[in-house]
Every structure is written in structure tokens, then in C-alpha cells.
């Protein structure tokens, strides 16, 4: 009999990453509050093993700030 090749699930190379505003974190805003700008994106863990860093707009700071993210859920 042929084995079903879909029975084994490989670990995906794509990971969800949450980017957070570096300026809001430095200003002492608690992470539990909604006062930190967050963006959700994906990265390939094999091609980009380091942290992601993008310049995005923060609606709380009213300017373009560096957003960093390493891991997500």
C-alpha cells in the first residue's frame, strides 16, 4: 500500500512576526496597553534569521519610526 505523504506535517519556514514601535517602548508605555503601535507580518526563518526592522508610521507618535519584531504566536 502507498503511504499518505500528507500524514507527516513539516514545520513551516514562515513565521508570524509582530513589529512594535521602538519609540513607544522607550517612552515607558506598558506593553499591555493599546498605546503601542503594532504591525503583523511574516518572515521566512531560513532566509532572515535575524530580527526584522522596518520604518513604519506610528499613529501614537504621529511620525515614521523604526518598528522591530522578532517573534509572534
DSSP file (Angstrom, degrees, kcal/mol; ACC not computed):
  #  RESIDUE AA STRUCTURE BP1 BP2  ACC     N-H-->O    O-->H-N    N-H-->O    O-->H-N    TCO  KAPPA ALPHA  PHI   PSI    X-CA   Y-CA   Z-CA
    1    1 A X              0   0    0      0, 0.0     2,-0.4     0, 0.0     0, 0.0   0.000 360.0 360.0 360.0 151.5    0.0    0.0    0.0
    2    2 A X        -     0   0    0      1,-0.0     2,-0.3     3,-0.0     0, 0.0  -0.681 360.0-128.6 -85.9 136.9    1.0    3.6   -0.6
    3    3 A X        -     0   0    0     -2,-0.4     2,-0.6     1,-0.1    -1,-0.0  -0.604  24.5-111.2 -83.4 146.1    1.6    5.7    2.4
    4    4 A X    >   -     0   0    0     -2,-0.3     3,-1.2     1,-0.2     4,-0.3  -0.673  23.0-158.9 -76.9 116.9   -0.1    9.0    2.6
    5    5 A X  T 3  S+     0   0    0     -2,-0.6     3,-0.5     1,-0.3    -1,-0.2   0.668  87.3  63.3 -73.1 -16.1    2.6   11.7    2.3
    6    6 A X  T 3  S+     0   0    0      1,-0.2    -1,-0.3     3,-0.1    -2,-0.1   0.527  79.3  84.4 -85.3  -5.0    0.4   14.3    3.9
    7    7 A X  S <  S+     0   0    0     -3,-1.2     2,-0.6     1,-0.1    -1,-0.2   0.865  83.2  62.7 -68.1 -34.3    0.3   12.5    7.2
    8    8 A X  S    S-     0   0    0     -3,-0.5     2,-0.6    -4,-0.3    -1,-0.1  -0.821  77.9-153.7 -92.1 123.6    3.6   14.0    8.4
    9    9 A X        -     0   0    0     -2,-0.6     2,-0.2     3,-0.0    -3,-0.1  -0.857   8.3-145.7 -99.6 121.7    3.4   17.7    8.7
   10   10 A X        -     0   0    0     -2,-0.6     2,-0.4     1,-0.1     0, 0.0  -0.497  28.2 -98.8 -81.8 155.3    6.6   19.5    8.3
   11   11 A X        -     0   0    0     -2,-0.2    -1,-0.1     1,-0.1     2,-0.0  -0.604  43.6-119.0 -75.0 127.8    7.4   22.7   10.2
   12   12 A X        -     0   0    0     -2,-0.4    -1,-0.1     1,-0.1    -3,-0.0  -0.346   6.0-142.7 -69.6 145.8    6.7   25.7    8.1
   13   13 A X  S    S+     0   0    0     31,-0.1    32,-3.0    32,-0.1     2,-0.4   0.676  79.8  88.7 -79.7 -18.2    9.5   28.1    7.3
   14   14 A X  E     -A   44   0A   0     30,-0.2     2,-0.4    31,-0.1    30,-0.2  -0.671  58.5-174.5 -86.7 134.0    7.2   31.0    7.5
   15   15 A X  E     -A   43   0A   0     28,-2.7    28,-2.2    -2,-0.4     2,-0.3  -0.973  26.3-119.2-128.5 140.8    6.7   32.6   11.0
   16   16 A X  E     -A   42   0A   0     -2,-0.4     2,-0.4    26,-0.2    56,-0.4  -0.646  32.3-164.7 -78.9 134.1    4.3   35.4   12.0
   17   17 A X  E     -A   41   0A   0     24,-3.3    24,-2.7    -2,-0.3     2,-0.6  -0.964  12.8-149.0-124.5 136.5    6.2   38.4   13.4
   18   18 A X  E     -A   40   0A   0     53,-0.8     2,-0.5    -2,-0.4    52,-0.4  -0.928  14.0-154.0-106.7 117.3    4.7   41.3   15.4
   19   19 A X  E     -A   39   0A   0     20,-3.5    20,-2.2    -2,-0.6     2,-0.4  -0.782  12.6-167.1 -92.2 129.4    6.5   44.6   14.8
   20   20 A X  E     -AB  38  68A   0     48,-2.8    48,-2.1    -2,-0.5     2,-0.2  -0.908  28.5-102.4-119.8 147.0    6.4   47.1   17.7
   21   21 A X  E  >  - B   0  67A   0     16,-1.7     4,-1.2    -2,-0.4    46,-0.2  -0.450  22.4-154.7 -66.1 128.1    7.3   50.8   17.7
   22   22 A X  H  > S+     0   0    0     44,-2.1     4,-1.8    -2,-0.2    -1,-0.2   0.806  91.7  55.9 -75.8 -29.0   10.7   51.4   19.3
   23   23 A X  H  > S+     0   0    0     43,-0.3     4,-1.5     2,-0.2    -1,-0.2   0.903 106.3  48.9 -70.6 -41.6    9.8   54.9   20.4
   24   24 A X  H  4>S+     0   0    0      1,-0.2     5,-1.7     2,-0.2    -1,-0.2   0.872 111.7  50.2 -65.6 -36.8    6.7   54.0   22.3
   25   25 A X  H ><5S+     0   0    0     -4,-1.2     3,-1.2     1,-0.2    -1,-0.2   0.896 110.2  49.6 -68.6 -39.7    8.6   51.2   24.2
   26   26 A X  H 3<5S+     0   0    0     -4,-1.8    -1,-0.2     1,-0.3    -2,-0.2   0.793 102.3  62.7 -69.7 -27.5   11.4   53.7   25.1
   27   27 A X  T 3<5S-     0   0    0     -4,-1.5    -1,-0.3    -5,-0.1    -2,-0.2   0.469 119.2-107.7 -78.8  -0.1    8.9   56.2   26.4
   28   28 A X  T < 5 +     0   0    0     -3,-1.2     2,-0.3     1,-0.3    -3,-0.2   0.691  60.1 159.9  87.1  19.1    7.8   53.7   29.0
   29   29 A X      < -     0   0    0     -5,-1.7    -1,-0.3     6,-0.1     2,-0.1  -0.602  46.4-113.3 -73.7 132.5    4.4   52.8   27.7
   30   30 A X    >   -     0   0    0     -2,-0.3     3,-0.8     1,-0.1     5,-0.3  -0.415  15.4-132.0 -68.5 141.8    3.3   49.4   29.2
   31   31 A X  T 3  S+     0   0    0      1,-0.2    -1,-0.1    -2,-0.1     5,-0.1   0.734 103.3  61.6 -67.9 -22.0    3.1   46.6   26.7
   32   32 A X  T 3  S+     0   0    0      3,-0.1    -1,-0.2     2,-0.0    -2,-0.0   0.803  90.7  83.6 -75.2 -26.7   -0.3   45.5   27.9
   33   33 A X  S <  S-     0   0    0     -3,-0.8     3,-0.5     1,-0.1    -4,-0.0  -0.257  87.0-121.4 -73.1 163.1   -1.9   48.9   27.0
   34   34 A X  S    S+     0   0    0      1,-0.2    -1,-0.1     3,-0.0    -3,-0.1   0.290  89.1  99.4 -85.7  10.6   -3.1   49.6   23.5
   35   35 A X        +     0   0    0     -5,-0.3     2,-0.5     2,-0.1    -1,-0.2   0.268  61.3  87.5 -85.3  12.9   -0.7   52.6   23.3
   36   36 A X  S    S-     0   0    0     -3,-0.5     2,-0.3    -5,-0.1   -14,-0.0  -0.950  79.4-125.5-113.6 130.4    2.0   50.8   21.3
   37   37 A X        -     0   0    0     -2,-0.5   -16,-1.7   -16,-0.0     2,-0.4  -0.576  34.2-174.7 -73.1 128.7    1.8   50.7   17.5
   38   38 A X  E     -A   20   0A   0     -2,-0.3     2,-0.4   -18,-0.2   -18,-0.2  -0.982  14.0-172.7-129.4 138.9    1.9   47.1   16.2
   39   39 A X  E     -A   19   0A   0    -20,-2.2   -20,-3.5    -2,-0.4     2,-0.5  -0.968  15.0-144.8-123.7 144.1    2.1   45.6   12.8
   40   40 A X  E     +A   18   0A   0     -2,-0.4     2,-0.2   -22,-0.2   -22,-0.2  -0.939  32.9 146.4-112.2 130.7    1.8   41.9   11.9
   41   41 A X  E     -A   17   0A   0    -24,-2.7   -24,-3.3    -2,-0.5     2,-0.3  -0.820  37.9-111.9-145.6-176.9    3.8   40.4    9.1
   42   42 A X  E     -A   16   0A   0    -26,-0.3     2,-0.3    -2,-0.2   -26,-0.2  -0.913  22.6-172.0-124.4 153.1    5.5   37.2    8.1
   43   43 A X  E     -A   15   0A   0    -28,-2.2   -28,-2.7    -2,-0.3     2,-0.7  -0.985  28.7-119.0-140.1 154.3    9.1   36.2    7.6
   44   44 A X  E  >  -A   14   0A   0     -2,-0.3     4,-2.6   -30,-0.2   -30,-0.2  -0.834  20.9-154.3 -90.8 116.7   11.0   33.2    6.3
   45   45 A X  T  4 S+     0   0    0    -32,-3.0    -1,-0.1    -2,-0.7   -31,-0.1   0.715  91.1  52.5 -69.7 -19.1   13.1   31.9    9.2
   46   46 A X  T  4 S+     0   0    0    -33,-0.3     3,-0.3     1,-0.1    -1,-0.2   0.876 116.5  36.6 -80.8 -38.9   15.6   30.3    6.9
   47   47 A X  T  4 S+     0   0    0      1,-0.2     2,-0.4    -3,-0.2    -2,-0.2   0.844 130.0  29.3 -82.2 -35.3   16.3   33.4    4.8
   48   48 A X     <  +     0   0    0     -4,-2.6    -1,-0.2     1,-0.1    -2,-0.1  -0.737  61.8 162.1-127.8  82.8   16.1   36.0    7.5
   49   49 A X        +     0   0    0     -2,-0.4    -1,-0.1    -3,-0.3     3,-0.1   0.692  58.7  77.2 -75.3 -16.7   17.1   34.5   10.9
   50   50 A X  S    S-     0   0    0      1,-0.2     2,-0.1     0, 0.0    -2,-0.0  -0.228  97.7 -72.5 -85.3 177.3   17.7   38.0   12.4
   51   51 A X        -     0   0    0      1,-0.1     2,-0.3    -2,-0.0    19,-0.2  -0.358  46.7-120.8 -66.4 147.9   15.2   40.5   13.7
   52   52 A X  E     -C   69   0A   0     17,-2.5    17,-1.9    -3,-0.1     2,-0.4  -0.705  28.8-173.5 -87.7 145.4   13.0   42.4   11.2
   53   53 A X  E     +C   68   0A   0     -2,-0.3     2,-0.3    15,-0.2    15,-0.2  -0.929   9.2 166.0-144.6 115.2   13.3   46.1   11.3
   54   54 A X  E     -C   67   0A   0     13,-2.4    13,-3.9    -2,-0.4     2,-0.8  -0.925  37.8-122.8-128.3 153.0   11.1   48.4    9.2
   55   55 A X  E     +C   66   0A   0     -2,-0.3     2,-0.3    11,-0.3    11,-0.2  -0.870  48.0 162.5 -95.2 109.9   10.3   52.1    9.2
   56   56 A X  E     -C   65   0A   0      9,-2.3     9,-2.8    -2,-0.8     2,-0.4  -0.784  43.0 -92.4-125.8 165.8    6.5   52.3    9.6
   57   57 A X  E     -C   64   0A   0     -2,-0.3     2,-0.6     7,-0.3     7,-0.2  -0.670  31.1-155.6 -82.9 130.6    4.0   55.0   10.7
   58   58 A X  E  >> -C   63   0A   0      5,-2.4     4,-1.6    -2,-0.4     5,-1.0  -0.933   4.3-160.0-105.0 116.6    3.2   55.1   14.4
   59   59 A X  T  45S+     0   0    0     -2,-0.6    -1,-0.1     1,-0.2     5,-0.1   0.693  92.0  53.1 -70.4 -16.7   -0.3   56.7   15.0
   60   60 A X  T  45S+     0   0    0      1,-0.1    -1,-0.2     3,-0.1   -24,-0.0   0.802 117.1  35.4 -86.1 -31.8    0.6   57.4   18.7
   61   61 A X  T  45S-     0   0    0      2,-0.2    -2,-0.2    -3,-0.2    -1,-0.1   0.612 100.3-135.9 -92.5 -15.1    3.9   59.3   17.9
   62   62 A X  T  <5S+     0   0    0     -4,-1.6     2,-0.3     1,-0.2    -3,-0.2   0.824  71.9  77.3  60.8  36.0    2.5   60.8   14.7
   63   63 A X  E   <S- C   0  58A   0     -5,-1.0    -5,-2.4    -7,-0.1     2,-0.6  -0.975  92.0 -81.8-158.8 170.9    5.6   60.1   12.7
   64   64 A X  E     + C   0  57A   0     -2,-0.3     2,-0.3    -7,-0.2    -7,-0.3  -0.710  54.7 171.8 -82.5 122.5    7.5   57.3   10.9
   65   65 A X  E     - C   0  56A   0     -9,-2.8    -9,-2.3    -2,-0.6     2,-0.3  -0.882  39.6 -92.6-129.8 156.1    9.5   55.3   13.4
   66   66 A X  E     - C   0  55A   0     -2,-0.3   -44,-2.1   -11,-0.2     2,-0.5  -0.573  38.2-160.6 -71.7 128.9   11.5   52.1   13.3
   67   67 A X  E     -BC  21  54A   0    -13,-3.9   -13,-2.4    -2,-0.3     2,-0.4  -0.949   7.2-165.9-111.0 130.8    9.4   49.1   14.2
   68   68 A X  E     +BC  20  53A   0    -48,-2.1   -48,-2.8    -2,-0.5     2,-0.3  -0.888  10.6 171.1-118.3 148.5   11.2   45.9   15.3
   69   69 A X  E     + C   0  52A   0    -17,-1.9   -17,-2.5    -2,-0.4   -50,-0.2  -0.978  16.0 167.4-155.9 143.3   10.0   42.4   15.7
   70   70 A X        +     0   0    0      1,-0.4     2,-0.3   -52,-0.4    -1,-0.1   0.699  66.8   9.7-122.1 -46.3   11.4   39.0   16.3
   71   71 A X        +     0   0    0    -53,-0.2   -53,-0.8   -54,-0.0    -1,-0.4  -0.926  52.1 177.8-139.6 163.1    8.7   36.5   17.2
   72   72 A X              0   0    0    -56,-0.4   -55,-0.1    -2,-0.3   -32,-0.0  -0.672 360.0 360.0-141.7-164.0    5.0   36.1   17.2
   73   73 A X              0   0    0     -2,-0.2   -56,-0.1   -58,-0.0    -2,-0.0   0.425 360.0 360.0-100.4 360.0    2.4   33.5   18.0
